[in-house]
Amino acid sequence: MKPNTKEMVLISLAADSLALGAHWIYDTSAIDRKFGRVEDLLKPLENSFHPTKDAGEFTHYGDQTMLLLELLRDNRVFELREFAEKWLHCMTKYDGYMDNATKQTISNMEKGKSPDSCGSPSSDLGGASRISPLIFTLHNEPDRLDKNVREQTAMTHNNSVVIESAALLARITLEALKGTPPLDALQKVLSDGPDNYMLSPLIEAGLKSKGQETRQTILGFGQMCEAGSALPSVIHLLTTYENDLKNGLIENVMAGGDSAARGMIVGMVLGAYHGENSGIPDKWINDLKGYDRIVEYLERSGQKNTIA
């Protein structure tokens, strides 16, 4: 059976776009009042963090994922220095939101720091949300995938919790691509892999919240970008909505805060598991502004699954 690699990337990006309109609104009553239940790709409000964006476009997380996908289309290999050069060229001209991790990484690069030492110390889980193109290309080479995922993440988020989170999420996604249900995949990765002592309390908190009401659960963990809040929220979403991805992504947006990073990861893992049977509306994929470009990138980068 062919793994759901294409759907994994598309659904991860669709989750980012679904979150775009209400992204970083922490007052959930404001989301209810201004948007209602978010079931479509929406244009952000003029006074939002993303005023230059239109419905179907991406947050800065999705745009940086596209940079990685474009690199793999052109080179079909991941080389950190080339990615850093491409990233710097694009992000210094970027007309979307610039978070602190991006600003500090650019500053460090301009001061001459190398790609393996230029990353900010940011603990935001967004640095781990961009990895679906690497999994697409390297799903048959787990050791290289682990190395490249860590390199990609550390380039902007040189924080041990974020780096280990990215590596953990990549391993879970590999299991999901094999058809392992996400909860079983998480438990298998935890039992087979190295001791994730830094992540264990966050994972355990997320697992204990399975089935609880999502808005209140994520409010309790914290709606913030930091991995300490976002990772248990992701685990909650993965386990609670393992077989209901559509509502899981909607409830993620309705919970407020950094819904884009959380959504990209949930979309990646559950997209890898369900593929074409994900149950999300076709328009979430078809209405992406970059849909044709994404498919072309995937087709070209998938012609040779080799990464150096």
C-alpha positions as CSV (number, residue, x, y, z in Angstrom):
1,M,0.0,0.0,0.0
2,K,1.3,3.4,-1.0
3,P,1.9,5.6,2.1
4,N,-0.2,8.8,2.4
5,T,2.8,11.1,1.9
6,K,1.2,13.6,-0.5
7,E,-1.9,13.9,1.7
8,M,0.2,14.4,4.8
9,V,1.8,17.5,3.3
10,L,-1.4,18.9,1.8
11,I,-3.4,18.5,5.0
12,S,-0.7,19.9,7.2
13,L,-0.7,23.1,5.0
14,A,-4.5,23.1,4.8
15,A,-4.6,23.1,8.6
16,D,-2.3,26.2,8.7
17,S,-4.6,28.0,6.2
18,L,-7.7,27.0,8.2
19,A,-6.1,28.7,11.2
20,L,-5.0,31.8,9.4
21,G,-8.1,33.9,9.8
22,A,-8.3,33.5,13.6
23,H,-4.6,32.9,14.3
24,W,-3.3,34.3,17.6
25,I,-6.7,35.5,18.8
26,Y,-6.6,34.4,22.4
27,D,-10.0,35.6,23.4
28,T,-12.2,32.7,22.3
29,S,-15.4,34.7,22.7
30,A,-13.9,37.1,20.1
31,I,-13.4,34.2,17.7
32,D,-17.0,33.2,18.2
33,R,-18.2,36.8,17.7
34,K,-16.1,37.7,14.7
35,F,-16.0,34.4,12.8
36,G,-18.5,31.9,14.2
37,R,-17.5,28.3,13.9
38,V,-14.5,28.3,11.6
39,E,-15.3,25.7,8.9
40,D,-13.8,27.4,5.9
41,L,-10.5,29.0,4.9
42,L,-10.9,32.7,5.9
43,K,-9.2,36.0,5.2
44,P,-7.7,37.5,8.3
45,L,-9.1,40.7,9.7
46,E,-7.3,44.0,8.9
47,N,-6.0,44.4,12.4
48,S,-4.7,40.9,12.7
49,F,-1.2,39.5,12.7
50,H,-1.6,38.6,9.1
51,P,-3.2,41.7,7.3
52,T,-1.4,41.1,4.1
53,K,-2.8,37.6,3.6
54,D,-5.9,36.4,1.8
55,A,-8.1,33.4,2.3
56,G,-6.3,30.2,1.3
57,E,-2.8,31.6,2.0
58,F,-0.5,30.6,4.8
59,T,0.9,31.9,8.0
60,H,4.6,32.4,8.3
61,Y,4.8,28.7,9.4
62,G,3.2,27.5,6.2
63,D,5.3,29.9,4.1
64,Q,8.5,28.5,5.6
65,T,7.2,25.0,5.0
66,M,6.8,26.0,1.3
67,L,10.4,27.2,1.2
68,L,11.6,23.7,2.4
69,L,9.3,22.0,-0.1
70,E,10.7,24.2,-2.9
71,L,14.3,23.3,-1.9
72,L,13.4,19.6,-2.1
73,R,11.8,20.1,-5.5
74,D,14.9,21.8,-6.9
75,N,17.6,19.7,-5.2
76,R,15.8,16.6,-4.0
77,V,18.3,16.7,-1.2
78,F,18.4,18.6,2.1
79,E,21.6,20.5,2.7
80,L,21.5,22.8,5.7
81,R,23.7,25.5,4.2
82,E,21.6,25.7,1.0
83,F,18.4,25.8,3.0
84,A,19.8,28.6,5.2
85,E,20.8,30.7,2.2
86,K,17.3,30.2,0.6
87,W,15.6,30.9,3.9
88,L,17.6,34.1,4.6
89,H,17.0,35.4,1.0
90,C,13.3,34.9,1.3
91,M,12.7,35.9,4.9
92,T,14.6,39.2,4.6
93,K,12.0,40.2,1.9
94,Y,9.0,38.6,3.6
95,D,5.9,40.8,3.7
96,G,4.1,38.5,6.2
97,Y,4.4,38.4,10.0
98,M,7.9,38.1,11.4
99,D,8.1,36.4,14.7
100,N,10.9,36.8,17.2
101,A,12.5,33.5,16.2
102,T,12.8,34.7,12.6
103,K,14.1,38.1,13.5
104,Q,16.7,36.8,15.8
105,T,17.8,34.1,13.4
106,I,18.2,36.7,10.6
107,S,20.2,38.9,13.0
108,N,22.5,36.0,13.9
109,M,23.0,35.1,10.2
110,E,23.9,38.7,9.3
111,K,26.4,38.6,12.1
112,G,28.1,35.7,10.5
113,K,26.9,32.8,12.5
114,S,26.8,29.5,10.7
115,P,23.5,27.7,9.9
116,D,24.1,25.2,12.7
117,S,24.6,27.9,15.3
118,C,22.4,30.8,14.1
119,G,19.1,29.6,15.6
120,S,17.3,31.6,18.2
121,P,16.7,30.1,21.6
122,S,12.9,30.2,21.0
123,S,10.9,27.5,22.7
124,D,8.0,28.0,20.2
125,L,6.7,24.7,18.7
126,G,6.3,26.4,15.4
127,G,9.9,25.4,14.6
128,A,8.8,21.8,14.7
129,S,5.7,22.3,12.6
130,R,7.4,22.7,9.2
131,I,8.8,19.2,8.8
132,S,6.2,17.4,6.5
133,P,8.3,18.0,3.3
134,L,11.2,16.2,4.9
135,I,9.1,13.3,5.9
136,F,7.6,13.2,2.4
137,T,11.1,12.8,0.9
138,L,12.7,10.7,3.6
139,H,10.0,8.4,4.9
140,N,12.1,5.4,3.9
141,E,15.3,6.7,5.5
142,P,14.5,7.3,9.2
143,D,18.0,7.9,10.4
144,R,18.6,10.6,7.8
145,L,15.2,12.0,8.5
146,D,16.0,12.4,12.2
147,K,19.2,14.2,11.4
148,N,17.6,16.6,8.8
149,V,14.5,17.3,11.0
150,R,16.8,18.3,13.9
151,E,18.9,20.5,11.6
152,Q,16.0,22.2,10.0
153,T,14.4,22.9,13.4
154,A,17.5,24.1,15.1
155,M,18.3,26.5,12.3
156,T,15.6,28.8,13.7
157,H,14.7,27.3,17.0
158,N,17.9,26.1,18.7
159,N,16.0,24.9,21.7
160,S,16.4,21.3,23.0
161,V,12.7,20.9,23.8
162,V,11.6,22.1,20.3
163,I,14.3,20.0,18.6
164,E,13.3,16.8,20.5
165,S,9.6,17.5,19.9
166,A,10.3,17.7,16.2
167,A,12.2,14.4,16.2
168,L,9.4,12.7,18.2
169,L,6.7,14.0,15.9
170,A,8.6,12.8,12.9
171,R,8.8,9.3,14.3
172,I,5.1,9.3,15.2
173,T,4.3,10.4,11.6
174,L,6.4,7.6,10.2
175,E,4.4,5.1,12.2
176,A,1.2,6.7,11.1
177,L,2.3,6.4,7.4
178,K,2.6,2.6,8.1
179,G,-1.1,2.6,9.1
180,T,-0.5,2.6,12.9
181,P,-3.2,4.6,14.7
182,P,-1.7,7.8,16.2
183,L,-2.2,6.8,19.8
184,D,-0.6,3.4,19.2
185,A,2.1,5.2,17.2
186,L,2.9,7.5,20.1
187,Q,3.1,4.7,22.5
188,K,5.3,2.6,20.2
189,V,7.7,5.5,19.6
190,L,7.9,6.1,23.4
191,S,8.7,2.5,24.1
192,D,11.1,1.9,21.2
193,G,13.0,5.2,21.3
194,P,15.4,6.9,23.7
195,D,14.1,8.3,27.0
196,N,12.4,11.6,26.2
197,Y,12.8,12.9,29.8
198,M,12.3,16.5,28.7
199,L,9.1,15.7,26.9
200,S,7.6,13.0,29.2
201,P,5.6,15.4,31.5
202,L,4.2,17.2,28.5
203,I,3.2,14.0,26.7
204,E,1.7,12.5,29.8
205,A,-0.4,15.6,30.4
206,G,-1.6,15.4,26.8
207,L,-2.5,11.7,27.1
208,K,-4.5,12.3,30.3
209,S,-6.6,14.9,28.5
210,K,-7.8,12.5,25.8
211,G,-11.5,13.0,25.3
212,Q,-11.9,16.1,27.4
213,E,-13.5,19.3,26.0
214,T,-10.9,20.9,23.7
215,R,-11.3,24.6,24.3
216,Q,-11.0,24.3,28.0
217,T,-8.2,21.7,27.8
218,I,-6.1,23.9,25.6
219,L,-6.9,26.9,27.7
220,G,-5.6,24.9,30.7
221,F,-2.4,23.9,29.0
222,G,-1.9,27.4,27.6
223,Q,-2.8,28.7,24.1
224,M,0.7,30.0,23.7
225,C,3.4,29.1,21.1
226,E,5.8,27.6,23.6
227,A,6.3,23.8,23.4
228,G,5.4,23.5,27.1
229,S,1.9,24.5,26.2
230,A,1.6,23.5,22.6
231,L,2.9,19.9,22.7
232,P,0.4,18.6,25.3
233,S,-2.3,20.4,23.3
234,V,-1.2,18.6,20.1
235,I,-1.2,15.2,21.9
236,H,-4.7,16.0,23.2
237,L,-5.9,16.8,19.6
238,L,-4.2,13.7,18.1
239,T,-5.7,11.3,20.6
240,T,-9.1,12.9,21.0
241,Y,-9.7,13.3,17.2
242,E,-7.8,10.4,15.9
243,N,-10.8,9.4,13.7
244,D,-12.4,12.8,13.3
245,L,-9.8,15.1,11.7
246,K,-12.2,17.6,10.4
247,N,-13.6,18.5,13.8
248,G,-10.2,18.2,15.4
249,L,-8.8,20.9,13.2
250,I,-11.9,23.1,13.6
251,E,-11.8,22.7,17.4
252,N,-8.1,23.5,17.4
253,V,-8.9,26.8,15.7
254,M,-11.8,27.6,18.0
255,A,-9.4,27.1,21.0
256,G,-7.5,30.2,20.0
257,G,-3.9,31.2,20.4
258,D,-1.2,29.5,18.2
259,S,-3.7,27.3,16.4
260,A,-1.5,27.3,13.2
261,A,1.5,25.5,14.6
262,R,-0.8,23.0,16.5
263,G,-2.9,22.4,13.4
264,M,0.0,21.8,11.1
265,I,1.3,19.1,13.3
266,V,-2.1,17.5,13.8
267,G,-2.8,17.7,10.1
268,M,0.5,16.1,9.3
269,V,0.2,13.1,11.7
270,L,-3.5,12.4,11.0
271,G,-3.1,13.2,7.3
272,A,-0.4,10.5,7.2
273,Y,-2.7,8.0,8.9
274,H,-5.9,8.7,7.0
275,G,-4.7,10.0,3.7
276,E,-7.6,10.4,1.2
277,N,-10.0,9.1,3.8
278,S,-9.3,12.0,6.2
279,G,-12.8,13.3,6.0
280,I,-11.8,16.9,5.7
281,P,-13.7,19.0,3.1
282,D,-12.2,18.9,-0.4
283,K,-12.3,22.7,-0.5
284,W,-9.8,23.0,2.3
285,I,-7.3,21.5,-0.1
286,N,-8.6,22.8,-3.5
287,D,-9.0,26.4,-2.2
288,L,-5.4,26.7,-1.2
289,K,-3.9,29.6,-3.2
290,G,-0.8,27.5,-3.8
291,Y,-2.5,24.2,-4.5
292,D,-1.1,23.7,-8.1
293,R,2.3,24.8,-7.0
294,I,2.3,22.4,-4.0
295,V,1.3,19.4,-6.1
296,E,4.0,20.2,-8.7
297,Y,6.6,20.5,-5.9
298,L,5.5,17.2,-4.5
299,E,5.6,15.4,-7.8
300,R,9.0,16.6,-8.6
301,S,10.6,16.1,-5.2
302,G,9.0,12.7,-5.0
303,Q,10.7,11.5,-8.2
304,K,13.9,10.7,-6.2
305,N,13.6,10.0,-2.5
306,T,17.2,10.6,-1.6
307,I,18.5,13.1,0.9
308,A,22.2,13.7,1.6
